[in-house]
Amino acid sequence: MLTRRTLLGGTAGLALLGGSGLPVAAAWAREGAGEREDLTRWVDPFIGTGGHGHTYPGATVPFGMVQLSPDTDNGRWDSCSGYHQDDRTLMGFSHTHLSGTGVGDMLDVLVVPRVGPVVLQPGSLEAPEGGYRARFDHADEQATPGYYRVRLKDSGIAAELTATARAGLHRYTFPAGATGDGAHLLIDFHHGMQDKHGVPTRVTDASLKLVGNDTLVGGRRVHQWADGRHIYFALKLSRPFTTAQLYSDDQPVAGDQAAGTNLKCALHIADAAKGPLLVKVGLSAVDVDGALRNLQADLPGWDFDRVRGAARDAWQAELSRIRIDADSDVDRRIFYSALYHALLAPTLFSDVDGRYRGMDDAVHQMPAGRHTYSTYSLWDTYRALHPLFTLVQPERVPDLVDGLVRMAVESPAGPPVWPLQGRETGCMIGWHSAVVLAEAQAKGFKGIDYKAAWPVFRKRAFEDTTLGMGEYRRLGYIPSDTVDEAVSRTLEYAYDDWAMAHLAAGAGARDDARALVDRSRNYRHVFDPALTFVRARDSAGKWIEPFDPRAMGHMKKWRDFTESNAWQATFLNQHDLYGYMGLFGGPEAFERKLDELFTTSSEMPADAPPDIAGLVGQYAHGNEPSHHVAYLYAYAGAHHKTQARVRILLRTMHQDKPDGLAGNEDCGQMSAWYLMSALGLYAVDPVTPIYVFGSPLFRRAEVVVGPGRRLVVEAPGNGADSPYIQSVSWNGAAYTKSWISHASLAAGGRLTFQMGAKPNPRFGADPADRPPSFTPVKM
C-alpha cells in the first residue's frame, strides 16, 4: 500500500448541470431564505493555490465531473492540482483536476489557444521560451465559483472558462491581428500529471478522430497514480476549423484518425479574430459515445453567459445551506471559500445515461435517479468531510456511500482505500471506507446496501494477510521490523475494527462484531506505559531502541509512522478514550499529556515529510491525524481547554490568501475541519453519531439540514476575546453536556452557546456530561 510520501439561477439553468441532484439542493436552500444574498462573492478559489494547499482555481460545479482549470505545471509536488500561485506561465486549460491532494494525477485533454506557428512541446518552468507555454500575470486573472478567466500576455488571447456537471465550456477572444493559419487550438492528449521523477505521463490505447469540420473525439488509458484509468472526450467548436492536423510522437499523421500513446491535434482557425471562439468538451470514463451524450445533454447550445450563470446558481444553492453572521468580510471569505472547497469532491463519475466504469474495469448501469462518484480521499475525509455531508448534504449521502459499497464488491483490491476514476490507488493506510459506511449506518441513512459490503470487509478483517494483516491478527500489533509504518497501521487498523464491528452487527454477524470490538483495543499493544507514548515493537515483542518521539522511525528503510511521529500518533485513538486514558494513569494524566503535546518544542527532524505542517508544539494541524486532538480535552473533563485550542486554530490556521491553509486541502477535509469547528461541532469518532462541542466562531449560523428543517447555532456574547462557553441551551432548555447527538441536530432546532472571556471549568466537567466513547455495539 502506498502513502503520499512515497509518491511525493433557476430550474432552467440548473438543468444544464446534468442531473446531479442540484435542483433539489436549490429548493432546500431557498426555503424561507427571504432576500437572496449573493454568497458566491465571498468565495476566493485562489485560497490554497499557494504554499502546500494544492488547490486549483478553475471552473467547476458542486461535485462536478469536470474541473476546467489552467495548468501551470505538471511535474512537482506543489502543483499536484496542476496549478501553483508561484508560477507565471501556463501550458493551457485541462478538464480534470484534484483538489488539494498530496499526489498528482489527471489534467486530461489540454486545450492550448495560440497565435503563431504550431509548437508541440510546452517548454519548462525554467525555460518556457520556444514552447507553447504562455506568460500571464495574476492581475489579469479572475476566479469565482463556476468561472475563470485570464489574459495571455504573449498572444493577447483572453481565455474564459465555465462548466456544467459533465462538460466544460471555453470562450477565447483572439486579438484583432489573429488571422490566417497562425491562430489555432492545440489539443495535447499526451499531457497529464508526471510522477515525482519527471517521467512523462504514461499513456496507452490513445486515439483521436476528427468528425466533420468542428468535432474531435478521443480516448486513452492513463497509468499514473490511478493506474489504468480510462478517459474519453468529445470536443466541438462553435464554428468550423479551417484545417486540422493530427500528430503522433510529434510527427504529422495523414488522415482523420490517429492511434498511439503521444497524440496531439492542431485545429487552425482562419477567422479567429471574427469574434469569440467557443469550445465545449464532454467527458466520460465509459466511451466516446458517453462523452458525446454527456456533451449534448449538458451543453446543447453555445450561450456561455447562461452556462456561467447556471454554474453560479448551483454554487449559490449549495452555499446557501449555511448562512453566518460574521464580524468581518475576512471571516466570510474564509468560511464560504472553505464551504466551496468542501463541495468539490467526491466527483460525479456516472454518465447522463447512468453508465459508469467500475473498479473491475467493466461498464455498469446505475438505476434511474442514482449517481456514482469518484475521488474519495478517505484517509483524510472520513474525519470531518463525511460527517459534514451527513448534516448539510443528507440527500446526497446515499449515493456517496452506496458507491463505496459497489466499489468494494467490484474491486479486485477489496474495500476502497483511495479510489480514483474507477481505479484503486491503494494510497495511505487502513480501509476507512468502513468508517464512512458505519457512520451512515449509525445515522440511519437508507438506500445503502450495507449487507452487501460486509462480506468484502469481513474477508479483509479475518482472512487477508497482506498489508500486515497476518501479523496484526496473530500478534495483536504490526511489528516494525517487518512492515513499514507499523505503529500507525496498528492504530488505524484498530479504529477500522471498531467501524467494521458496527457493519458486522448491522449484517447480523454477532460473533464477528464481538471479535472486532475486542480487537479494536489492539492500540494497547503499541503503547508504552513507562513513556506514555505509542512506539515501535519488533516481532519478538521488544520495544525498538533508540526511541525519539519526534523521529519518523527507527531505520532509514522505512518509517514507523504515517506522515506523523510518536507525539502525534499517541493521540490517534478516536473510539475508546476512557479505556485509553487509563493507560496514562487517568483523565488528569491524559490532560497533562495533551498540554505537553501543544506546548512542547515544534522542532522536527530533517527527514520529516512536508505534510507535517501547521505545528503548535507537536500538534500538526496541516495533516489529518491531528484534526480531532484538540477535542480530546472534552473527554478528560477539561472542555474549556478544547474551547481555547479550537478557537486559536480557527484563527491562525485558516486565512484568506493563496497560502492560507496549514497543509494540503485533501479533497475538502482541511476545509471541513474549519466549517464544523466554526459551527462549534466536531465528530471525534464518526462511527458514534455525536458531535463534541468546540468554540463556535460566529454570533449566529443557520444550517439547512433537510426539507423544512433548520439548525440555528447562536453564540451571544461571542467575540475575538470571548472564546469560552459559559452555558448551553438546546431549544430553550438548559443543556449541560459537552456534546450533542446527530439525530437532534438533523431534526433541526436551536443550539445556543452563551460565550464569555473567561473559562468556565465546570462546563462539561461532570463525568455524566462528557462525550460517550466505546459505547456498546448494537447487536
C-alpha positions in Angstrom: 0.0 0.0 0.0 1.4 3.4 -1.0 1.4 6.5 1.1 1.7 10.1 -0.3 5.3 10.5 0.8 6.4 7.5 -1.4 4.8 9.2 -4.4 5.7 12.6 -3.5 -30.5 30.7 -11.1 -33.5 28.9 -11.7 -34.6 25.4 -12.8 -33.8 26.0 -16.5 -30.2 27.0 -15.6 -29.8 24.1 -13.2 -30.9 21.7 -15.9 -27.6 22.4 -17.6 -25.8 20.7 -14.7 -26.6 17.2 -16.0 -28.9 15.7 -13.4 -26.5 15.9 -10.4 -29.3 16.4 -7.9 -28.8 20.2 -7.8 -32.3 21.3 -8.3 -33.3 19.6 -5.1 -30.5 21.4 -3.3 -31.6 24.7 -4.7 -35.2 24.2 -3.4 -33.9 23.4 0.0 -31.7 26.4 0.2 -34.4 28.8 -0.9 -36.9 27.7 1.7 -37.7 30.8 3.7 -34.4 32.4 2.7 -36.0 35.8 2.2 -33.8 38.3 0.4 -31.2 36.4 -1.5 -27.6 37.5 -0.7 -25.1 36.5 -3.3 -22.8 34.2 -1.3 -20.6 33.4 -4.3 -18.9 36.8 -3.9 -17.3 35.6 -0.7 -15.6 32.6 -2.3 -12.0 33.0 -3.3 -10.9 30.0 -5.4 -7.3 31.1 -5.1 -7.2 30.3 -1.4 -4.9 27.2 -1.2 -3.2 27.7 -4.5 -0.1 28.8 -2.8 2.1 27.1 -0.2 1.3 23.4 0.1 -2.5 23.8 -0.3 -2.6 22.1 -3.7 -5.9 23.6 -4.8 -6.9 24.8 -8.3 -8.7 28.0 -9.3 -10.6 26.8 -12.3 -14.3 26.4 -13.2 -16.5 23.5 -11.8 -19.9 22.9 -10.3 -20.5 21.2 -6.9 -19.3 17.6 -7.1 -18.8 18.0 -10.9 -17.1 15.5 -13.1 -15.4 18.3 -15.0 -12.8 20.7 -13.3 -11.8 23.0 -16.1 -8.7 24.9 -14.9 -5.3 26.3 -16.0 -2.3 24.1 -15.8 0.9 26.0 -14.8 3.0 22.9 -14.0 2.6 19.1 -14.1 5.8 17.9 -12.6 6.3 19.0 -9.0 4.7 18.2 -5.7 3.3 21.6 -5.1 1.5 21.5 -8.4 -0.5 18.3 -7.7 -3.6 20.2 -8.8 -1.8 21.4 -11.9 -1.6 25.0 -10.6 0.6 26.9 -8.2 0.5 30.6 -7.3 4.2 31.0 -7.7 4.1 30.2 -11.4 4.0 32.9 -14.1 3.4 30.8 -17.2 0.7 28.3 -18.1 0.5 25.4 -20.5 -3.2 25.6 -21.3 -6.5 24.5 -19.9 -7.3 20.9 -19.0 -10.6 19.3 -17.8 -9.8 17.2 -14.7 -8.1 18.3 -11.5 -7.6 17.1 -8.0 -8.3 19.5 -5.1 -5.6 19.6 -2.5 -4.2 16.1 -2.8 -0.7 15.0 -1.8 -0.3 13.1 -5.0 -0.9 14.3 -8.6 -2.8 12.8 -11.5 -5.5 13.9 -14.0 -5.1 17.1 -16.1 -6.8 15.4 -19.1 -7.5 17.0 -22.5 -5.3 20.1 -22.5 -6.5 22.8 -24.8 -3.9 25.4 -25.8 -5.1 28.6 -27.6 -2.2 30.1 -29.6 -1.3 32.6 -32.3 1.8 31.7 -34.4 3.4 28.5 -35.6 2.3 25.2 -34.1 4.6 24.2 -31.2 4.2 20.7 -29.9 6.2 20.9 -26.6 5.3 23.1 -23.7 8.8 24.1 -22.6 9.6 24.1 -18.9 9.1 26.4 -16.0 12.7 27.3 -16.1 12.9 27.7 -19.9 9.5 28.3 -21.3 10.8 30.1 -24.4 10.3 28.0 -27.6 7.4 26.0 -26.1 3.7 26.6 -26.1 3.6 27.9 -22.6 2.1 31.4 -22.3 3.1 34.1 -19.8 0.4 35.6 -17.6 0.0 38.0 -14.6 -2.1 37.2 -11.6 -3.5 40.8 -12.0 -5.1 39.5 -15.3 -6.8 36.5 -13.6 -10.2 36.3 -12.1 -11.9 33.3 -10.5 -15.4 32.9 -9.0 -17.4 29.8 -8.4 -18.0 28.2 -11.8 -15.9 30.8 -13.8 -12.3 31.5 -14.5 -10.6 34.0 -16.9 -7.1 35.1 -17.7 -5.3 37.1 -20.4 -2.3 35.5 -22.1 0.4 38.2 -22.3 2.3 36.9 -25.4 -0.6 36.4 -27.7 -3.2 38.8 -26.2 -5.8 36.0 -26.1 -8.5 36.3 -23.5 -9.5 32.9 -22.1 -12.7 32.3 -20.2 -13.8 29.0 -18.7 -17.1 27.7 -17.2 -18.5 24.2 -16.6 -21.5 22.0 -16.2 -21.6 18.7 -14.3 -20.1 16.7 -17.2 -18.8 19.3 -19.7 -16.5 22.3 -19.9 -17.1 25.4 -21.9 -14.2 27.7 -23.1 -14.5 31.1 -24.7 -11.5 32.5 -26.4 -11.2 36.1 -27.7 -8.3 36.4 -30.1 -6.7 39.8 -30.8 -7.6 41.7 -33.9 -4.4 40.6 -35.8 -5.0 36.9 -35.3 -5.9 35.9 -38.9 -4.8 33.2 -41.3 -3.3 29.9 -40.2 -1.4 31.4 -37.3 -4.4 31.2 -34.9 -5.1 27.7 -33.7 -6.0 25.4 -30.8 -3.6 22.7 -29.9 -5.1 19.7 -28.1 -2.3 17.9 -26.2 -3.7 14.5 -25.5 -0.5 13.2 -24.0 -0.4 15.9 -21.3 -1.1 14.9 -17.8 0.5 14.8 -14.4 4.0 13.4 -14.3 5.4 11.4 -11.4 8.0 12.7 -8.9 10.9 11.6 -11.1 9.7 13.7 -14.0 8.7 10.7 -16.1 6.2 11.9 -18.8 2.6 10.8 -18.4 2.3 7.1 -19.1 -0.4 6.6 -21.7 -1.7 3.6 -23.6 -4.5 2.9 -26.0 -4.9 6.5 -27.1 -6.9 7.5 -30.1 -8.0 10.7 -31.8 -10.6 11.1 -34.5 -11.8 14.2 -36.4 -15.5 14.2 -37.1 -16.6 16.7 -39.8 -15.1 20.2 -39.6 -16.0 21.1 -36.0 -15.5 18.0 -33.8 -12.6 16.0 -32.3 -13.2 12.9 -30.2 -10.7 10.6 -28.4 -9.9 8.2 -25.6 -6.9 6.9 -23.7 -5.8 4.9 -20.7 -3.5 6.7 -18.2 -1.1 4.7 -15.9 -0.2 7.2 -13.2 -1.5 7.3 -9.6 -4.8 5.7 -10.7 -3.1 3.1 -12.8 -5.1 2.2 -15.9 -7.9 4.7 -15.7 -10.0 5.4 -18.8 -10.9 8.9 -20.1 -12.9 9.8 -23.2 -13.8 13.2 -24.6 -15.8 14.9 -27.3 -14.8 18.4 -28.3 -16.9 20.7 -30.5 -16.1 24.2 -31.9 -18.7 27.0 -32.2 -17.6 27.5 -35.8 -15.6 25.2 -38.2 -11.9 24.9 -38.1 -10.1 25.7 -41.4 -7.7 22.8 -41.4 -6.7 20.2 -38.8 -3.5 18.2 -38.3 -3.1 15.1 -36.1 0.3 14.2 -34.6 1.7 11.0 -33.2 5.0 11.2 -31.3 5.1 14.8 -32.6 5.1 13.7 -36.2 2.3 14.6 -38.6 -0.3 11.9 -39.3 -2.2 11.8 -42.5 -6.0 11.4 -42.4 -8.6 12.0 -39.8 -7.6 9.4 -37.2 -4.5 8.6 -35.1 -3.7 5.9 -32.6 -0.7 5.6 -30.3 0.5 6.9 -27.0 1.6 10.5 -27.6 -1.2 12.2 -29.7 -1.9 15.8 -30.4 -4.1 17.8 -32.8 -3.9 21.3 -34.1 -7.2 22.9 -35.2 -6.5 26.0 -37.3 -9.0 28.9 -37.1 -8.6 31.3 -40.1 -11.3 33.7 -38.8 -10.2 33.6 -35.2 -10.5 37.4 -34.9 -14.0 37.4 -36.2 -15.4 37.0 -32.7 -15.2 34.8 -29.6 -14.5 31.2 -30.4 -16.3 28.8 -28.1 -15.1 25.2 -27.4 -17.2 22.7 -25.5 -15.8 19.4 -24.2 -17.8 16.5 -22.7 -16.1 13.7 -20.7 -16.8 10.1 -19.9 -14.9 7.2 -18.4 -17.1 4.8 -20.4 -16.6 5.6 -24.1 -16.7 8.3 -26.7 -20.4 7.8 -27.2 -20.8 8.6 -23.5 -18.8 11.7 -23.8 -21.0 12.8 -26.8 -24.2 12.1 -24.9 -22.9 14.0 -21.8 -22.0 16.9 -24.0 -25.3 17.0 -25.8 -27.3 16.7 -22.5 -25.3 19.3 -20.6 -24.4 21.8 -23.4 -26.8 21.7 -26.3 -26.1 25.3 -27.2 -23.4 28.0 -27.1 -24.7 30.5 -24.6 -21.5 31.0 -22.4 -23.1 33.6 -20.1 -26.1 31.3 -19.5 -23.9 28.4 -18.6 -21.8 30.6 -16.3 -25.0 31.9 -14.6 -26.2 28.3 -14.1 -22.9 27.3 -12.5 -23.1 30.4 -10.2 -26.7 29.5 -9.3 -25.7 25.9 -8.5 -23.0 27.2 -6.1 -25.3 29.8 -4.6 -27.8 27.0 -3.9 -25.2 24.9 -2.0 -23.5 27.8 -0.2 -27.0 29.0 0.9 -27.3 25.8 3.0 -25.2 27.6 5.7 -25.6 31.3 6.5 -23.5 33.0 9.0 -23.5 36.3 10.9 -19.8 37.1 10.8 -17.9 40.1 12.2 -15.8 40.7 9.1 -15.5 40.2 5.4 -12.3 38.2 6.0 -14.3 35.7 8.1 -17.0 35.5 5.3 -14.3 34.8 2.7 -12.6 32.1 4.8 -15.9 30.4 5.6 -17.5 30.4 2.2 -14.3 29.5 0.4 -14.0 26.6 2.8 -17.5 25.6 2.1 -16.7 25.8 -1.7 -13.7 23.6 -1.3 -15.6 21.1 0.8 -18.1 20.6 -2.1 -15.6 19.9 -4.9 -15.2 16.1 -4.2 -16.1 13.3 -4.4 -16.8 14.0 -8.1 -19.6 12.7 -10.3 -18.5 9.6 -12.2 -21.6 8.2 -13.9 -22.7 9.4 -17.3 -26.0 11.0 -18.1 -27.4 7.7 -19.1 -26.4 6.1 -15.8 -23.4 4.1 -17.1 -20.1 4.1 -15.2 -16.9 2.2 -15.3 -16.4 0.0 -12.2 -13.4 -1.0 -10.2 -13.5 -4.3 -12.2 -12.9 -2.3 -15.4 -16.3 -3.3 -16.6 -19.2 -0.9 -17.6 -22.1 -1.0 -15.2 -25.6 0.7 -15.2 -27.0 2.8 -12.4 -30.7 2.8 -11.8 -32.6 5.9 -12.8 -32.2 8.8 -10.4 -29.0 7.4 -8.8 -25.4 8.5 -9.4 -22.0 7.2 -8.7 -18.9 9.2 -7.7 -15.1 9.1 -7.7 -12.2 10.8 -5.9 -12.5 9.6 -2.3 -9.6 10.7 -0.2 -10.8 8.5 2.6 -7.8 8.6 4.9 -8.5 12.3 5.2 -12.2 12.8 4.6 -13.7 10.3 7.0 -12.8 12.6 9.8 -14.8 15.7 9.1 -15.9 15.9 5.4 -18.3 13.0 5.5 -19.7 14.0 8.9 -20.3 17.4 7.3 -22.2 15.8 4.4 -24.5 13.9 6.8 -25.6 17.3 8.1 -25.7 19.6 5.1 -25.8 17.1 2.1 -28.1 14.4 3.5 -29.9 13.7 0.2 -26.5 13.0 -1.4 -25.2 10.7 1.3 -26.9 7.5 -0.1 -25.3 7.9 -3.5 -21.9 8.8 -2.0 -21.8 5.9 0.4 -23.6 3.2 -1.7 -20.9 4.0 -4.3 -18.3 2.8 -1.8 -20.3 -0.5 -1.4 -20.3 -1.0 -5.2 -16.5 -0.3 -5.3 -15.9 -2.9 -2.6 -17.9 -5.5 -4.4 -16.5 -4.8 -7.8 -12.8 -4.1 -6.9 -10.2 -6.9 -7.0 -8.4 -4.9 -4.3 -11.3 -5.2 -1.8 -12.5 -2.4 0.5 -11.9 1.0 -1.0 -8.8 2.8 0.3 -8.3 5.8 -2.1 -10.4 5.2 -5.2 -9.9 7.4 -8.2 -11.6 7.3 -11.6 -12.5 3.6 -11.4 -9.1 2.5 -10.1 -7.7 1.8 -6.6 -4.6 3.9 -5.9 -4.0 2.0 -2.6 -2.7 5.2 -1.2 -2.4 5.7 2.6 -3.2 3.1 5.2 -6.3 1.4 6.6 -9.6 1.0 4.8 -11.5 3.9 6.1 -14.4 3.3 3.7 -15.6 1.1 6.6 -15.8 4.3 8.8 -17.9 6.1 6.2 -20.3 3.2 5.8 -20.5 2.6 9.6 -21.2 6.3 10.2 -24.0 6.4 7.6 -25.5 3.2 9.1 -25.3 4.6 12.6 -27.1 7.8 11.5 -29.9 5.8 9.9 -29.3 6.6 6.2 -31.3 4.4 3.8 -30.6 3.5 0.2 -27.3 1.9 1.1 -26.6 -1.8 0.8 -24.7 -2.3 4.0 -25.1 -6.1 4.0 -23.6 -6.4 0.5 -20.5 -4.6 1.8 -20.0 -6.9 4.8 -18.5 -10.0 3.1 -15.8 -7.9 1.5 -14.9 -6.2 4.7 -15.1 -9.5 6.6 -12.5 -11.0 4.2 -10.2 -8.1 4.9 -10.7 -8.4 8.7 -10.4 -12.1 9.1 -8.7 -13.7 6.1 -6.4 -11.3 4.2 -2.7 -11.5 5.1 -1.4 -8.6 3.1 -0.6 -5.1 4.4 0.4 -6.5 7.8 -3.0 -8.1 8.5 -1.5 -11.5 9.2 0.8 -10.1 11.9 -1.9 -7.9 13.2 -4.2 -10.8 13.8 -1.5 -13.1 15.2 0.3 -10.7 17.5 -2.3 -8.0 18.2 0.0 -5.4 16.6 2.2 -5.0 13.5 5.9 -5.4 14.1 8.1 -2.6 12.8 10.9 -4.8 11.8 8.8 -6.5 9.1 6.2 -3.9 8.0 6.6 -0.2 7.2 4.7 2.4 9.1 3.7 -0.4 11.5 2.7 1.7 14.5 0.3 3.9 12.5 -1.1 0.8 10.8 -1.8 -0.9 14.1 -3.6 2.2 15.4 -5.7 2.8 12.3 -6.5 -0.9 11.8 -7.8 -0.9 15.4 -10.1 2.0 14.6 -11.3 0.3 11.4 -12.0 -2.8 13.5 -14.3 -0.6 15.6 -16.1 0.6 12.4 -16.3 -2.9 11.0 -17.7 -4.2 14.2 -20.7 -2.0 13.6 -21.0 -3.2 10.0 -20.9 -6.8 11.2 -23.6 -6.1 13.8 -25.8 -4.5 11.1 -25.3 -7.5 8.9 -26.3 -9.8 11.8 -22.8 -11.3 12.2 -22.8 -11.0 16.0 -19.8 -13.2 16.7 -17.7 -11.2 14.2 -18.9 -8.0 15.7 -17.8 -9.1 19.2 -14.4 -10.2 18.0 -13.8 -6.9 16.2 -14.8 -4.9 19.2 -12.2 -6.8 21.3 -9.6 -6.4 18.5 -10.3 -2.7 18.3 -8.4 -2.3 21.5 -5.2 -3.5 19.9 -3.9 0.0 20.3 -2.8 -1.1 23.7 -0.1 -3.3 22.3 1.9 -0.4 20.9 1.5 1.8 23.9 4.5 2.0 26.3 3.1 2.9 29.7 6.6 3.7 31.0 7.0 6.6 28.5 3.3 7.2 27.8 3.9 7.1 24.0 3.0 4.7 21.3 6.1 3.3 19.8 7.6 0.6 17.6 7.9 -3.1 18.6 9.7 -5.9 16.9 8.5 -9.4 16.0 9.6 -10.7 19.4 7.6 -8.1 21.2 10.5 -5.9 22.3 10.4 -2.1 22.1 12.7 -0.9 19.4 15.6 1.3 20.5 16.6 4.1 20.4 13.3 6.0 20.8 12.7 9.7 20.0 9.1 10.8 20.0 9.9 13.4 17.2 11.5 10.8 14.9 9.8 9.3 11.9 11.1 5.8 12.5 13.8 3.6 13.8 15.5 2.9 10.4 16.0 4.6 7.0 14.4 1.6 5.2 11.0 2.7 6.3 9.3 4.7 8.9 7.3 3.6 11.9 4.5 6.2 11.4 2.4 7.5 8.5 3.0 11.2 8.0 3.4 11.6 11.7 5.7 10.8 14.7 5.1 9.3 18.1 3.9 12.6 19.5 1.0 12.9 17.0 0.3 9.1 16.8 -0.1 8.8 20.6 -3.3 10.8 20.2 -4.8 8.8 17.3 -7.3 7.0 19.5 -10.8 8.1 18.5 -13.1 5.4 19.8 -12.0 4.2 23.3 -11.0 7.3 25.0 -11.8 6.3 28.6 -10.1 2.9 28.2 -7.1 4.7 26.7 -6.9 7.3 29.4 -6.4 4.5 31.9 -3.1 3.6 30.3 -1.8 7.1 31.1 -3.0 6.9 34.7 -6.4 8.5 34.3 -8.0 11.7 32.9 -5.8 14.1 34.8 -2.6 12.5 33.5 -4.1 12.3 30.0 -4.9 16.0 30.2 -1.4 16.8 31.2 -0.1 14.8 28.2 -2.3 16.8 25.9 -1.0 20.0 27.4 2.5 18.8 26.7 1.7 18.0 23.1 0.6 21.6 22.5 3.4 23.3 24.4 6.5 21.2 23.7 9.0 22.3 21.1 7.9 22.3 17.5 11.4 21.2 16.3 11.2 18.4 13.8 13.9 16.1 12.3 15.4 16.8 8.9 13.7 13.9 7.3 10.2 14.9 8.4 7.7 15.0 5.4 6.3 18.3 4.4 2.8 17.0 5.3 3.6 17.5 9.0 2.8 21.3 9.0 0.9 23.8 10.9 2.7 22.9 14.1 1.5 24.1 17.6 4.0 22.3 19.8 3.9 18.8 18.2 0.2 19.1 17.2 0.2 19.3 13.4 -2.9 21.0 12.0 -1.6 20.7 8.5 -2.2 16.9 8.5 -5.2 14.9 9.3 -4.1 12.6 12.1 -4.2 15.7 14.4 -7.6 17.0 13.5 -9.6 15.6 16.3 -6.9 16.1 19.0 -8.0 19.5 20.4 -11.4 18.0 21.2 -10.0 15.2 23.4 -9.8 17.6 26.4 -13.6 17.2 26.5 -13.3 13.5 27.4 -10.9 14.4 30.2 -13.4 16.8 31.7 -11.4 19.9 30.7 -13.7 21.2 27.9 -12.6 24.8 28.4 -9.2 23.8 27.0 -10.9 22.4 23.9 -12.6 25.7 23.5 -9.3 27.7 23.8 -7.3 25.4 21.4 -10.0 25.2 18.8 -10.5 29.0 18.7 -6.8 29.6 18.3 -6.6 27.0 15.5 -9.6 28.6 13.7 -8.0 32.0 13.8 -4.4 31.0 12.9 -4.5 28.0 10.6 -7.1 29.3 8.0 -6.6 32.6 6.2 -7.9 34.4 3.2 -4.8 34.3 1.0 -3.3 31.8 -1.5 -1.0 30.4 1.2 -4.0 30.4 3.6 -4.1 26.7 4.5 -1.8 25.0 7.0 -1.4 21.9 4.7 -2.9 20.1 1.8 -6.6 20.7 1.3 -7.0 16.9 0.8 -10.3 16.9 -1.1 -12.2 19.1 1.4 -11.0 17.7 4.8 -9.0 20.8 5.8 -11.9 23.0 5.0 -14.4 20.6 6.6 -12.5 20.8 9.9 -12.8 24.6 9.7 -16.5 24.5 8.8 -17.5 22.1 11.5 -15.3 23.8 14.1 -16.7 27.2 13.2 -20.2 25.9 13.9 -18.9 24.7 17.3 -19.2 21.0 16.4 -16.8 18.1 15.7 -17.2 14.3 15.2 -14.2 12.9 17.1 -15.5 9.3 16.4 -17.8 9.5 13.3 -19.0 5.9 14.0 -20.6 7.1 17.2 -23.3 9.6 16.0 -22.5 12.5 18.2 -20.7 15.8 17.9 -18.4 17.3 20.5 -18.7 21.0 21.2 -15.8 23.3 20.5 -15.9 27.1 20.3 -18.4 28.5 17.8 -16.8 31.3 15.7 -19.9 33.3 14.8 -22.7 35.0 16.7 -25.2 33.1 14.6 -25.3 30.4 11.9 -28.3 28.9 10.2 -27.9 25.4 8.6 -30.4 23.8 6.2 -30.4 20.1 7.4 -33.3 18.9 5.3 -36.6 19.9 3.8 -38.3 22.3 6.2 -35.6 21.7 8.9 -33.1 24.2 10.0 -30.4 24.2 12.7 -29.7 27.5 14.3 -26.4 27.9 16.2 -26.3 31.1 18.3 -23.5 32.4 20.4 -24.5 35.6 22.3 -21.5 37.3 23.9 -19.2 35.9 21.2 -16.2 37.9 20.0 -12.5 37.7 19.4 -11.8 37.9 23.2 -14.7 35.6 24.2 -13.9 32.0 23.1 -15.2 30.3 26.2 -18.6 28.6 26.7 -20.4 29.8 29.8 -23.5 27.7 29.3 -25.5 25.9 26.6 -29.2 25.6 25.8 -31.0 23.4 23.3 -34.4 24.6 22.1 -34.5 26.9 25.0 -33.8 24.4 27.7 -30.6 24.3 29.7 -28.1 21.7 28.4 -25.1 20.7 30.4 -23.4 18.1 28.2 -20.4 18.9 26.1 -21.8 17.0 23.1 -25.0 16.5 21.2 -26.4 13.7 19.1 -26.6 13.8 15.3 -30.3 12.9 15.4 -31.0 16.0 17.5 -29.2 18.3 15.1 -30.6 16.6 11.9 -34.1 17.2 13.2 -33.5 20.9 13.4 -33.6 23.2 16.4 -31.8 26.0 18.2 -28.4 25.5 19.9 -27.4 28.4 22.0 -23.9 28.9 23.4 -23.5 31.7 25.9 -19.9 32.9 25.4 -17.5 34.8 27.6 -14.0 36.0 28.1 -13.1 33.7 31.0 -13.3 29.9 31.0 -16.0 28.1 32.9 -14.1 24.9 34.0 -17.4 23.5 35.4 -19.0 23.2 31.9 -18.7 19.6 30.8 -16.6 18.6 33.8 -19.0 16.2 35.4 -18.4 12.6 34.1 -22.1 12.4 33.2 -21.7 15.3 30.8 -18.6 14.1 29.0 -18.9 12.6 25.5 -19.7 8.9 25.3 -16.9 6.6 23.9 -16.7 2.9 23.2 -20.4 2.5 23.7 -21.8 -1.0 23.2 -22.3 -2.0 19.6 -26.0 -2.6 18.8 -26.4 -6.3 18.0 
